[in-house]
Amino acid sequence: MFPHTQQSAATRARPCPTLVLGLGNILLRDEGVGVRVVQALERMTLPPDVEVFDGATAGLDLLDVLAGRRKVVVIDAIAGDSPPGTVLRLTPDDLATRCEQGISLHDIGLLEALALTKQLGDAPEEVVIIGVKPNDVECGLELSPETARLLPRLLDLVFAELE
């Protein structure tokens, strides 16, 4: 269980207004790009109103992590017809329309968690998804060289969303 999900949104302290959420499976190389971005952010100085969280492949377990935020920036690998290395800025509405094409296994859990926060009256005010088309999703712990080269750009995109 994730440490942030052990208390309900109503009983825990009010979360930081902004959340940067990295999703992905680090055992499948580029599928873990969101987690790798969060790991890099954890080594940086961030504004005090920003929290970073490694969501791994969680879906509905993210409900309490998402609830009550002003802004959520999600970084994740995405499937689709784009060439490897493509970086897209998406919204939950964009994902919902693309889900029929199959974005990723855990994006559906993200959309469901966001929908539940809305039903509970505690939805984030704004959600942005930075999606990366992976180069390699074979077993392995390291990002492919092509995706690893995208990390500075992805960090810049996250910081642009934080401004």
N, C-alpha and C positions, 0 to 999 in steps of 0.2 A: 504494500500500500504506500502511496505517496505521502510524505509528511504533511503536505498542505491539505490533504483530504481527510484527516482524522477529526476535524471539527467542522461543523456546518458553517455556512457563510454567515449565519445569524449570530453564532457564538464566538467566532474568532475575531481578532482585531481587524479593523478596516484595512484592506490590502493597499499596497502602493497603487497610485492611480494608473501607472503604466506598467504593462507586463510585456516582456519579450519572451516568447515561448518557442523553444526549439523542439521540433518533432522529428522522429525517424528512428530507424533501427541501425545502430552502429555496427552490427554484425554483417551488414550487407553493403559495405563500402559507401557509395554515394547516397544511399537511402538514408544515411545518418547525417547528412549535411546540416540539417537544422540543429541537431545536438552539437555538432562541431562548432557552429557559429556561437551558440550559447556558451560553450566552453571557452571560446576566445573572449567573449564579452565578460565572463567571470574574472578574467585576468586584467580587466581594464577598469578605469575609474568612470563610473556612471553617475548621472544625476541622482540625488537621494530619493526622488519620486519614481524611480525605475527599478523593477525587480526582474531578474532573469530566472527562467525555470526550464529545466530539462524534462520535457514531457514524454520523451522516448516514443513508444507506440501507444500510449494511453489514449483512450477515447472518452468515455463517460466519466472516468476517474478524474478528468480535468474540470469537472463541473465547479467545484469549490475554488479551483485555481483561477478560473475565468471570471467568476461572479464578482460583480461590484467594481469592475475596472472602468476607467475612463477610456483607455485605449489598449488594445492588444495587438502586438505585432508577432505574427507567426512565421517561422521559417521552416520550410519543408521541401522535400523532394516531391516532384509531381510527374505523373505520367502524361501521355498525350502524343500528339503528332509533331510537336516542336523538336528541332534538332537538339542533341545533347549539349548542355551548357547554356541553354536558353534560360533567362531569368525573367519571371513575370510578376507583376504586382496585381494581386487579385483581391476581391472582396468575398465574403461568404456567399453573396448572390451569384458571383461569377462561378464559384465552386459548385453551387447547387445546379446551375445550368450545365456545367461540364461533367457532373458526376455520372451521367449516363455514358460518357466516354471512358470512365474509370480513371480517376485522378490517382488515388492510392488507397490502400486498405484502411489506414487510420484517419484519413480526411473525413470519411463518413462519420466516424466517432466524434471528430471535432465539430462537424455541423450539428450532430445530435446534441452534443453538450451545449453548444451555443443556443440551439432552439430551446433547450430546457432552462437555461438561464433566463431567456426571454419569458417563458411561461411562468417562471418563479418571480418575475419582476426585478431581476438583478443582472440583466444582460450588460455586457460592455457597451459603452456608447459608440465605439468605433473599433472595427476589426480589419486589419490589413494582413494579407497573406503574401509573403515573398516566396514564390515557388521556383524551384530549380529543377530543370530536366536533367536527370543523372546520366553520367557516361557509363557507369559500371555498377551493377547491383548484385554482382557475384559475392560469394562469401569472402570476407576479409574485413580487417579492422581499420584500414587506412582509406582515406578518400583517394579517388583516382587523381593523378597529377593534373588533369584538366579541371576537375572540380575543385581541387585544392587551390589552384590559381584564381578561382572565383572568390575565395574568402575575403580578400580586401574589399572587393566590390560589394559583397553581401554586407559586410560590416558598415560600409559607407551608406548603403541603402537603409540599414537599420537606424543608424544615427540620423539620417535625413528624416525618417519617420518620427524620431524622438524630438525633433526641433519644433 
